């Protein structure tokens, strides 16, 4: 499985509760925090919802 590095780049202030919950489920919550996750269809859907708040880099 490919790994993705996800970094939060924008604040959750003013965002919907669903977006804040999605970031929390990804393991984020503060600007600049990064996590690594295995690529999956579920992860792709989560990233699609918060793509305006995060930066995604592949470790290829």
Backbone as CSV, one residue per row, in Angstrom:
resi,resn,N_x,N_y,N_z,CA_x,CA_y,CA_z,C_x,C_y,C_z
1,UNK,0.826,-1.188,0.000,0.000,0.000,0.000,0.871,1.253,0.000
2,UNK,0.420,2.238,-0.732,1.126,3.514,-0.770,0.799,4.311,0.493
3,UNK,1.772,5.052,0.955,1.583,5.915,2.126,1.329,7.340,1.651
4,UNK,0.457,8.041,2.353,0.199,9.445,2.083,0.542,10.247,3.321
5,UNK,1.233,11.359,3.144,1.518,12.272,4.244,0.510,13.409,4.144
6,UNK,-0.288,13.591,5.203,-1.350,14.581,5.216,-0.984,15.645,6.243
7,UNK,-0.965,16.900,5.815,-0.601,18.012,6.683,-1.736,19.023,6.694
8,UNK,-2.179,19.420,7.886,-3.214,20.445,7.988,-2.584,21.801,7.713
9,UNK,-3.189,22.568,6.795,-2.633,23.858,6.403,-3.526,25.028,6.776
10,UNK,-4.784,24.773,7.079,-5.710,25.856,7.411,-6.485,25.523,8.673
11,UNK,-7.011,26.556,9.303,-7.729,26.427,10.562,-9.131,25.849,10.358
12,UNK,-9.670,25.260,11.417,-11.039,24.748,11.371,-12.056,25.790,11.826
13,UNK,-11.585,26.976,12.218,-12.507,28.042,12.630,-13.397,28.397,11.450
14,UNK,-14.690,28.391,11.669,-15.642,28.721,10.618,-16.038,27.544,9.749
15,UNK,-15.465,26.378,9.994,-15.798,25.183,9.214,-16.966,24.452,9.871
16,UNK,-17.612,23.604,9.099,-18.740,22.849,9.635,-18.246,21.785,10.617
17,UNK,-19.159,21.303,11.418,-18.829,20.258,12.389,-18.371,18.985,11.681
18,UNK,-18.904,18.709,10.512,-18.491,17.520,9.752,-17.040,17.634,9.311
19,UNK,-16.618,18.827,8.895,-15.228,19.009,8.484,-14.302,18.886,9.684
20,UNK,-14.683,19.469,10.813,-13.865,19.356,12.021,-13.770,17.899,12.458
21,UNK,-14.859,17.164,12.367,-14.850,15.754,12.734,-13.985,14.919,11.808
22,UNK,-14.015,15.239,10.527,-13.188,14.509,9.564,-11.714,14.729,9.849
23,UNK,-11.325,15.974,10.149,-9.926,16.238,10.490,-9.522,15.486,11.750
24,UNK,-10.409,15.457,12.732,-10.106,14.753,13.980,-9.942,13.255,13.706
25,UNK,-10.787,12.700,12.843,-10.686,11.276,12.502,-9.387,10.977,11.748
26,UNK,-8.877,11.958,11.023,-7.602,11.788,10.332,-6.426,11.896,11.283
27,UNK,-6.654,12.395,12.483,-5.579,12.552,13.457,-4.981,13.944,13.443
28,UNK,-5.712,14.883,12.867,-5.240,16.262,12.787,-6.044,17.130,13.742
29,UNK,-5.727,18.402,13.819,-6.462,19.304,14.695,-5.741,20.618,14.900
30,UNK,-4.459,20.649,14.569,-3.695,21.884,14.677,-2.977,22.131,13.357
31,UNK,-2.865,23.390,12.999,-2.181,23.753,11.762,-0.725,23.305,11.846
32,UNK,-0.251,22.671,10.791,1.123,22.209,10.739,1.320,20.777,11.190
33,UNK,0.314,20.181,11.797,0.423,18.784,12.240,0.323,17.863,11.031
34,UNK,1.127,16.810,11.021,1.148,15.853,9.900,0.939,14.439,10.405
35,UNK,0.327,13.623,9.565,0.155,12.197,9.839,0.432,11.430,8.560
36,UNK,0.777,10.156,8.709,0.945,9.269,7.553,-0.133,8.199,7.617
37,UNK,-0.796,7.978,6.498,-1.862,6.992,6.411,-1.679,6.153,5.153
38,UNK,-2.149,4.914,5.211,-2.170,4.060,4.026,-3.286,4.531,3.105
39,UNK,-2.998,4.514,1.811,-3.983,4.930,0.824,-5.125,3.917,0.777
40,UNK,-6.366,4.426,0.782,-7.542,3.567,0.705,-8.708,4.385,0.157
41,UNK,-9.762,3.732,-0.302,-10.935,4.465,-0.789,-11.584,5.315,0.316
42,UNK,-11.593,4.808,1.541,-12.174,5.561,2.655,-11.377,6.837,2.913
43,UNK,-10.061,6.720,2.883,-9.201,7.879,3.094,-9.397,8.893,1.965
44,UNK,-9.525,8.422,0.746,-9.727,9.324,-0.392,-11.003,10.138,-0.224
45,UNK,-12.062,9.503,0.274,-13.314,10.212,0.509,-13.187,11.254,1.602
46,UNK,-12.459,10.924,2.663,-12.249,11.880,3.751,-11.446,13.081,3.260
47,UNK,-10.409,12.816,2.472,-9.577,13.905,1.966,-10.336,14.784,0.984
48,UNK,-11.252,14.197,0.235,-12.058,14.979,-0.696,-12.916,15.998,0.049
49,UNK,-13.394,15.631,1.241,-14.243,16.525,2.029,-13.472,17.696,2.620
50,UNK,-12.190,17.496,2.929,-11.414,18.554,3.600,-10.217,18.995,2.763
51,UNK,-10.291,18.836,1.457,-9.143,19.152,0.609,-8.734,20.617,0.681
52,UNK,-9.639,21.507,1.091,-9.317,22.924,1.204,-8.575,23.235,2.516
53,UNK,-8.441,22.251,3.411,-7.803,22.462,4.705,-6.469,21.726,4.844
54,UNK,-6.164,20.829,3.923,-4.986,19.982,4.072,-4.134,19.985,2.808
55,UNK,-2.882,19.523,2.966,-1.974,19.276,1.846,-1.625,17.788,1.899
56,UNK,-1.638,17.125,0.751,-1.384,15.698,0.692,-0.145,15.465,-0.167
57,UNK,0.831,14.746,0.397,2.041,14.379,-0.320,2.147,12.856,-0.331
58,UNK,2.510,12.301,-1.481,2.681,10.850,-1.536,4.148,10.522,-1.267
59,UNK,4.381,9.426,-0.586,5.742,8.963,-0.289,6.156,7.927,-1.328
60,UNK,6.191,8.333,-2.566,6.508,7.386,-3.646,7.957,7.496,-4.038
